Amino acid sequence: MACAARVSVTTATARLMPFASSLSLHRAIDYALRLHAAVERGASRDIAHEQAVLTNLALDTPGCDLPGQCRGARYALVCWLDELFTCHSRWADAWNEGKLESTLYGGNDRAWEFWRQAKLADAEPNDDSLAAFYLCVALGFRGELRNQPERLAAWVEKAKSRVARGATPASQTTRIARRSRPSNRLWGKTRLRRFVTFATIAATVLLPLKIALGVIKSAFTPLAGGKVTGVAHALLVVVTLVGLWQLNLWLGIDQVVHAPSRLVREWWLPLLFLLGYGLIWISLWTWRAFSEPTAGSPFPDIDDAWRAVVSAMERWGADRRDKPLVLVLGQPSMREQDLLSALRVAPTFGPAPSASGGPLCVVADDRATYLLCSETSLLSLGTEKLIQRRTTQSSRKLTAAASAFEASMPAALRVEANGDDSTGTATLVAPAITQTPFDDSIADDLPSTPLFTDEQASRCAGRLSHLLQLVARDREPGLPVDSAAVVFPCDALADTDATAQMADAMRQDLVVVEEAGVRCGVIAIGADLQHVPGAGQLLHLLSADRKARVYGAKLPHDALTSESALRDAVDWLTGAVTPTLCQRLFQFDEDGFESLPDNAALHAFQSEVGRRGEHLANLLTQGLDTGSGDAWPCVGTYLVATGDPVGGSQAFGAGLLDSLLDSPVRAAWTKEALQRDALVTRSVAIGYAAFGIATLTVIGLLAF
């Protein structure tokens, strides 16, 4: 199956008709199928006008008028149009009087000339023309083979072996050895905390260096290692107190200090130690409170959710530091389980927090931890708005269809639109919606409102940045994120405005991730494929085994940041893999029109995916662009059906996250993050040096 190939692409060499050159053919077929459906529903159309429109569409389709050569896709289209409207249409008589073949070619020989031209197309070195003839046969053309099923089946099998054999990438990816990489840990902040603790304790008690270091290690996190570390810490404090008591007696401080109590005079140094020790802990806790990302946080819902996640992972013993963390951007709240189910994630932990509808969701399996930024990502907000827009459009389509059906009913049976006419008089629905256009444009006239405002974008950036601060603090000194998955609905590819806005959202989210100090591999997932026109028929025909395969393109390892490689991969997916998949699923019957609805749905899917290919390429190239000329490394782009698993509306998601985790692309600190850490490390070194000099100076003064 073509969609199953995890193949890297540098240049798409489709054996099928390239979608760019066949766009006019698909446009003409789509128009004709919708017109035919409208006519069969009884819609009133001007046949002369529609024939003129189809004639212009046919003239836009590639063809050849040289004698002795194949007439190409244009002739196949014209023959199919004539047969569609003369054999199975209410316009049969009227269309018969003005066939397109007679208008454009001056003849009426389609029954046999179609097959002669198909034979010439089969003799051509490329498959462009043959693919057009094959498509027209799949959509119902039979001609003189209508009553010759054996010859028809033989031609279909022969043509299918060529046009549906799939597309092969021009070059295969060569495996490159994984190179050793530097440690992905930044120790600057950790060293700074240790230095503050060390300097405070040592400057307060002036104990020997060895004892001071022991105090630091245990005082910093006395209970982090469990009971053993806690007991060792307590013993160290007791030993220090006893030592200070002996030092107090040896120096005769009890004779110098003026205190009414003899016990206070003898325990003067230990009491000072306890006072300083308490002040140290108070200072440390205060500093931690002010340095925590949650201090004075404007996003308490994120703080509470992350705190619940950390608490749950500690209870379950889940590893949240060393296990890879995959950041999932773009899936809105309340829909996380659909995505995880489609991607075949088998959680060993989560989801957490347990309450649904929160700002984030964390699950983990045997390989990684997945952080879904449901209400913290601008991409998620855009996805939610697109889903709402799709729901509104679907509702308008249903309303228009119901109105058209009601208008066709007898007047006495019609139900009043508002339902509150006490007189019982039937009222016609508004004339503007009594007739459903065959192109369904009535549902696409919603005002093009922005998916989000600048204020919402700014707030989402702050929320995502705050969440990444929490993650970084909990996972330091390691990387906060190891990989990222950007998820967007296929609705984002329907028009230019939605594509541009979702690209802006993707770019903003990735900029926030980069500002957190990390660059990592990204996988692009187009979700909700089941809502693309014709996808329902595709999913119905595919077996469970085929649905478990991937539907996308994997980029070569040496071109993960190349815009041209990304566009080639998208072109290969939408212009070669998709037609191959649909061509293989076409069904052929003797009459040609029993399977027309099913094949027309597959063609609609092929045509729509091909049309959205340019939008997909623009979305990814713009969304992954950092603005500095160094794009995010994209390991691949895939389309996934994330519908109801029981109804068979989930497909193509298995193994995608594994491919991301197995990618040779490894997360790394950004240049700015490394510079900040180096600055902190140098500051700590200077602090240690200054403290050492001060300590030696004090010791020298006390000794001499």
N, C-alpha and C positions, 0 to 999 in steps of 0.2 A: 504494500500500500504506500502510495507516494507520500502521504502525510506522515508516515511513521518514520521517515528517514531523518536521523539526527545528523544532518550533513552540513558541513561548513561551506559557505558560499563566498566566492570572490566575484565571479561574473556569472549571471544567470543565462544559461543557454537553453532556453525552452524548446522542446521539440514540438510543442503545440503552437497554435497561432499566438503570437505575442499580443497581450491584451491591449497595448497602446495602439497597434495597427488594426485591431478588431473591435475597437470601442464603438465605432459606428454600426457595426453588425449587431452587437449586443444591444445597443440603443434601439435599433429598428425592431429587433425581435421582442424586446420588452414592451415597446409601444404597441406592436401588433397583438401580442397576447392580452394586454389590458384592454385594447379596443375590442378584440373578439369576445372577451368576457363581458364587457359592457353591452355589446350588441345582443348577446345571448340572454342577458338579463332584461332586455327590452328597452334599453336606453335609446333615446332619440339622437341619432348622429347623422351628419351630412356625409353621404358616401363619397361625393365628389371631392369635398374638402379633405376627407381622410385619405383618399387615394392620392391626392396631391402631396399630402404630408409624407406618406409612405414612399412615394416616388422620390422625393427629395432625400429621404433617409437612405434609400437604395443607391442613389447617385453618390452619396457620401461614402458608401462601402467600397473597399478596394475591388477592382475588376480589371479585366483585360479584353480589349476589342480586336486584337490582332488575329487574323485568320489562322486556323490550324493550332492555336494555343488555347489552353483552358481559360474560360471566361471568368473564373475565380469566384470569390465569395459573393459578389453582387448577383450573379446569375442564380446561385443556389438560393439566396434570399428571395429573389423575385419568384422563383418556382414555388418555394414554400408558401409565400404570401398568397399566390393565386390558388394553391390547393387548399390552404386554410380557409379562405373565404368563399370558395366555390363548392367544396365538398361537405363542409360541416359548419354552415353559417346561415343565418336568416337572410343574409345579403347574397346568397348564391346566384339568384337570377340576375340581380343588378350588377354584381361583380363580373359575371360571365360576359357581360356586354362590353366591359372595358378592362380586360386583364392587363396587368402590369407587364407581362412578357410581350404582349402585342405592342404596348406603348414604347417599351425600351429596346426591344429586340426585333420587332416586326414579325413575330411568329407565334405559333400556338403549339409548340412541340415539347412542352415540358415533360410529358409522360415518359418519353424515351430520351430526349436530349439531356435531361438532368443526369441520367446514368452514364451517358456518353461523356459528358463533361466531368463527371466524377472519376471515370476511368483515366481521363487526361490528367486530372489532379493527382491521381495515384501515381502517375508516371513522373511527376515533378520531384526534384530532389528534396524540397522542404515540404512541411506538412501543413502550411498555412491554408491553402485552398481546400485540401482534403478535410481538414478539421471543420471548415464551414459546411461542407456537404454532409459530413457525419452528424453535425449538430442539427441540421435541418431534417435529416432522417429521424433522429431521436425525437424531434418535435412533431413528427407526424407525416412527413412527405413519403409517399410510396410510389406514385406514378404507375408505370407498367408492371412493377413488381408487387402491386397490391394483392394479387391473387397467386403469387409465386413465392410462398414462404421459404422454400429451400434456397432459392437464389438470394432472397433478401437476407436470410441468416448468414449465408456464405459471405456476402459483401460486408455485412456488419462485423463479422469476426475478423475479416482481413483488414478493414479500415481501423477497427479498434486496436489491433495489434500495433498499428503505427501511431495513431493520434492519442491513445490512452496508455502509452507505455511509460509515460512520465518524463520528467526533465532531470538531466544529470548536470551537476555543477561542473564548471569548466576546470576546476582544480580541487583536489582534495587537500584537507588540512594535514600537514605533516606534524607529527607529534614532536614536541620540544621537551627536552629534559627539564625537570624542575630544578631551578638553581637555589642554592642556599640563600637565605635571606636574613638580614639582621633582626635582632630581637624587636618585637613590636610592643615593647613596654616602655613607658615614660616614667622615670623615677623621681622627677623633680619635686612634685607636690608631696610625695611620701617622704623624701629626704628633708624637705622643709619642715614638715610636722615633727619629724624626729629631732631635728635641730632645735626647734622651739622648746620641745620637751626637755631635751638634754641641757640646753643653756639655762632654762629656768631652774631645774632641779640642782644642777651643779653650782650655779651662782648662788643658790640659797643655802646649801649645806656645806659646800667646799669639801666634799668627801674625796678620798683618793679616786683616781680616774677609773680604776677597775670596778670599784663599788658603784660609782656613778653610772657607768655604762650598764651594769646589771640592773640598777634601779630603773634606768630609762627603758630597757627592753621589757621589763615586767610591768612598769608603771604605765606605759603607753596603752597597752591593751591587756590588763592583768587577767581577764577571764576569757580572752579569745581562744586560748589553747585548751580550755576546759579546767577541771578541778586541779590537775597537777600544776598548771601554771599559776592558778590562784593561790594554792598552798605555798608554792615557792615564793610568790610575791609577798605573802604575809610573813613568812620566815625571814625574808630579806629585810623587811621593815623592822621586825623584832630585833634582829641582829644589829641593825643600824642604831636602834634606840639604846640597846645595851652598850654598844661601843661608845656612843655619845655620852652615856652616863659615866662610863669609866674615864673618858676624856675630861669630863666635867670635874671629876674628883681629882684627877692627876694634875690638872692645871690650877686647881684651887679656886675655881670660879665660885664655889659656894661661900668662900670667904670674902669675895669681892662684891657679889650681888647683894643689894639691900632689899630683902624681902622679909615680910613678917613670918613666913612659914619656912621651916627648915627643909621640908620636902620640896618646896619650889626651888630653893637655892641649890639643892643637890641634883635636881632634875631639870636645871635651867636649859642646857643644850638640847636634851631630848624634847622638852616642851617647845623650844624654838623650832626644832625639826618638824614636830607635828603641826605647828602653826603654819610653817612654810609649805609643808606637804599638803595641807588642806587648801591653802591659797593656790597652790599649783593646780590641783584638781579643779577648783572653781574657775581658774583662768582658762584651763584647757577646755572645760565644758562650755564656757562662755564663748571662747574662740571658735569651737566647733559649731555652736549654735548659730553664730553669725556667718560662718563660712559655708554652712549647709545651703544647698540650692533652695531648700524649703523655707529658709528664714525670710519672713515677710513676703512669701510667695503670692503672686496675683492669681495663681491657678491651684487653689486648694483641692479641686476635684482630681487633678493629676497627681498631686502629692498623696492623697488618700488611696487612689488606685494603685500607685506604685508601691506604697507601703503595704497594701494588702497582698500584692504580688510577692514582694520580698518575704513577708511573713509566711505565706503559703509555701514558697519554695524551701524555706528553712524547715518547715514542719515536714515536708515530704522528702527532704534530703536531696532536692534537685540542685544540680550544679549550675550556678548562674554566673560564674566567673571564667572558667576555662572552656566550657562548651561554646562552640560558635553561636553567635547571635545574628539572626537574619531579620533585618528591618523590613517590614511589609508596609508600603505606602500606597494608599488609594482605595482601600476597601472600607466602605462606610459602616457605621455601627449597626448592629442587628443582622448583618449579612456575613459576618466573619465565618460562621460555620459552613455556609454554602461554598465559600472559597476553599476552606481547609478540606472539605469533603471532596471537592473536585480535584484538588491537588494530591489526594490520597495521603494526607498526613494522619498518622496513627499516634495520637498523643499518649505519652506516658505521664504527662503532667498537664493540668489545666483543663479547661480554660480558667484563667485567673485574671481579674477578680471574678468571683462566682456570679455576681450580679451582672446581668446582660445590659447592654446599652451604655456602657461606660466609655471614658475617653481612650481607653487602650485595652488590649487583650493579649495575654501571653499564654502560649502553649509550648510544649517541648516534646520531642520524640527522642529516639535513640541517638540521633545525629546532631541535632541543633535545637536551639531555643528560638521561637518565632515571636517577634513583637509586632503586633498589628496596631498601627496608629489610627484608630477608627475616628476619633474626634480631635486629633491634634495635627492632622495633615491637610494641607490645602487641596491636595489631589483627592483625598477622601471627600472633602466638601463638594468639589466639582462633580465627583461621581454621584454623590447623593442628589445633587440638583439635576443631573442628566436622567437619573432614574425617575425622579418626579416628573420631568418633562415627558419622558416616554409613557408614563402612566396616564398623564393627561391626554396625550395624543391618542393612545389606545381607547380611552374613554370617549373621545370625540368621534373616532372611527365607528365605535359601536353605536353611538347615538345617531350618527349619520345613516348607518345601515338600517337601524330600526325605523328611522323616519322615512327612508325610501321605501321600506317594506310597507309601512302604514299608508303611504301615499298610493300604493298600488292596490290597496284593499277597497272594497265597496264603501261608499260614504257612510252607510248605516252602521258599519262595523268599526269605524275608526274611533279611537279613544282621544278625547280632548287632551291637548298637551299639558294644560295646567290642572286638569282633573277637578275643577271646582265650579263648573257651570251647572247651576241648579236647574236650568231649563232642560238639560239633557241633550241640547243641540250639539251635534258633532262639529268640531272645529278642525280645519285642515292645519297641518303643520306649516311652518314658515316656508314660503316658496323657495327660499335660498338653499334649503337643505333637503328638499324633496327628491333631489336627484343626486346620486353619488357619482362623482367624476370617476372615470375608469382609471385615472392615474393616482387616485387616493390623495390628491393634493389637499383635500379639505382638512386632513389631519396634520398637514405640515405648514399651516398658515399661522402658527402661534408666533407672537411677537418675539423677536430675537433679543431676549434680555440677557444681561451678563450673568454668568454662573456665580460670580462672587464680586463683592465690592473691594475697594482698596483697603477699607477698614477691616473687613473679614480676612483678607490676605495677610495683613500685618498681625492680626491677632493669632492666626494659625501659625505664622512664623515664630511668634513668641512662645506659643504652646509647645510646638515641636522642639524648639531650642531648649525649653525648660525640661522637657522629658528626657532629652539626650544628656543634659547635665546630670539628672538623677541617675541615668544608666551609667554614665562615665564615672561618677563618684562611687557607684556600687561595684564596678568592674575594674577600677584602677588597681595597679598600674597598666593593665592590659587595654586593648582597644575597646571602645564602647560598642562598635558595630563591626561585624566581619563580612557581611554581604547584605545586599539590598534587593528587594523585588518591588518594582513599580507596577501597580495594577490599575488599569483604566478600562471602562466599559467600551464595547464596540460602538456604542452610541456616540462616543467622542470622535469617531471617524466619519460621521454622517455628513457633516458640513464643515466649511472652512472656519467659521467663527468658533464652533465648539472645539475643533482641533487646536486652534491658536490659544484659546483660553486654557485648555488642559495642558498644553505644552508649557505655558507660563507657570501653571501650578506645579508641574513636575520639576521644572527648573528651580522654582523657589524651594521646594522641599529638599532637593539635592544640595542646593547652596547652604541650607541650614545644616545638613549633615556634614558638609565640608567645613563649615565654620566650627563644628564640634571637633575638628582636627583629624578627620579620617577620610580616606578615599578607598573605595572597594569596588568589586565587580557588581554589575547590575543586570538583572534579567527583566525583560519587558513582557508583561502578560496582558493580553487583551481579553477581558472577561465578558460574560453575557453574550457569547457567540450565538446562543440559541434564539436570540431576538432578531438576528439578521434575517431579512426575507429569504425564505426557502430553507433555512437551517433546520426547521422542524422535520421536513422530508428527509434531509440528509441524515439526521440523527436517527430517524425511524428505520432507515435502510441499513445503517451500520451495525455490525455485530458488536457484542461486548468486547471481544478481543481487539477489534479495530478502534473502538472508543478508548481503549487503554493505551493507545499509541499517541505520540505527540503530533501536533499540527503546527509546524513553525520552521524556523531556520536558525541554525547555530553559526555564529560568526567564527572565522578562522582566528587562531590564537595570536597571529601576528598582525591582525587588523581590527582589534576590538574597539579602537577609538577612531576608526576611519569612517567618515561620512559616506564615502562612495561604497565601501563594503557593506555598510548598513542598508543603503538604498538598494544595492544589488540583492541583498538577502530578502528584503521586502518584495522586490519585483519577482524574485524567484518563487516566493511563497504565494503571492496573489496572482501572478500571471502564468505560472507553470504548474505548481503543485495543486492549486485549487481546481483548475480545469481538468487536470488528470484525474483527480478524485471524483469529480462530478461525471466525467465521461465514462468512467468505469462503472458508475452506478446507474447509468441510463438503462431503461427497460424498453424492449422492442416487442410490439405485438403486430399481428398481421394487418389489422385495420389501420393502425398508426395513431388513432385518436383516443383509444382507451387509456394508454399510458401517457397521453399528452399532459394532463394536470401534474402528474408526478415529475415527469421530465422537465416541464416548464418551471416547477418549483426549484429543481436542481439548477436549471439555467439561471433562475433569478438569484440564487445564492452565488453562483459563479460570477455573474455579472456584478452583483453588489459588492462582493469582496474585491473584485478587480477594480471597481470604481473607488473603493475606499483605500486602495493600496497607496496612492499618492499621499492621502491624508495621514496614513500610518507612518510613512517615511518622514513626512514633515513633523509629525508629533514627536517621533523619537529623536530626530536630528536636532530639533529645537529644544526639546526637553532635556536632553543629555548634554547640551552645550553649556559649558561653564562661563563662557564669555571671554576666557583667556586663551582660547585656541586649543585647550587640552580637554577633550570631552571625556565623560565618564566611560569606563570600559564596559561595553554591553556584550555579555556572553551569548545572547540570543534573544529572539523575539518570537512569541508563540500566541496562538489564539486558543481560548479555552471556553467550553460551554459549562456554565456554573449553575445550571437550573436544578430542577427537582431530581434527585438520584433515583427515586422510586419510579418516576415517569420516564426515565431514560434520557433526561435532558442534561446529563453531565458527561463530558467527554474531553479527551486530549490533555488532561492535566497530570496524569500519573508520571512521576519521575522528574518533573520540572525542577523542583527544589533540590533534588539529588544532583541534577546536572549543574546547578549553581554552586552547590557545595563541592563538587568534584572539579570545578573549573580551576585551571592553573592560576587564575587571577587571585591574588591574595591582598587582603586589606593592608593598608599601610598608613602611617601618620603623614599628615600633610607637612609641607616645608615650614609653614608658619607654626604648627604645633611643635615640631622639633626645635625650632628656634626659641619658642617660649620655654620649653623644657630645659634647653641648654642655658638660658638666662637664669632660670630658677636654680639650676644646679650650680652655676658659678656663684650666685648669691649665697647659697648655702656653704660652699667652700670658703668664701670670704668670711662668712660668719664664724665657721669653725676656726679659721686661722686667727681671727680677732679674739675669739674666746680663749684660744690657747695662749696667745700672747698675754692677755689679761690675767689668766691663771698663773702663768709663770712669773709675771710681775708681782702678783700678790704673794706667791710662795717665797719669792726672793726677799720681799720686804719683811715677811714674817721670820724668815731664817736669819737675816742679817740685820 
